[in-house]
Amino acid sequence: MKAEQLWVGALVVDTETQRVGKVMGREGPYVQLRPPGGGREWDANPDQLRPADEGEKLRAGILEVPLAYVEGIT
C-alpha cells in the first residue's frame, strides 16, 4: 500500500492476518495498527496492507448504515 494512503486513522486490512486495523503510526519499517474498537496494537508490513472495503468496515462495526436501509425502507 502506498505511504500516502497510510495516514493515521485510515482503516486497512492486514492481508497477512486478515484483520481490520486503524493506522496508529509508524515504527521503523512497520505500520502500527489497532482494532477499530480498541485493543492491542500490532505491527504490520506496509506491503501487506490494503484499504478496508465497505463490507469490512461494516463487519468491524465502524461504518454507519442509514436506518432506512437497515429497516428495509428504501
Stockholm file with secondary structure:
# STOCKHOLM 1.0

chainA/1-74         MKAEQLWVGALVVDTETQRVGKVMGREGPYVQLRPPGGGREWDANPDQLRPADEGEKLRAGILEVPLAYVEGIT
#=GR chainA/1-74 SS CCGGGCCTTCEEEETTTTEEEEEEEEETTEEEEECTTCCCCEEECGGGEEECCHHHHHHHTCCCCCHHHHTTCC
#=GC SS_cons        CCGGGCCTTCEEEETTTTEEEEEEEEETTEEEEECTTCCCCEEECGGGEEECCHHHHHHHTCCCCCHHHHTTCC
//
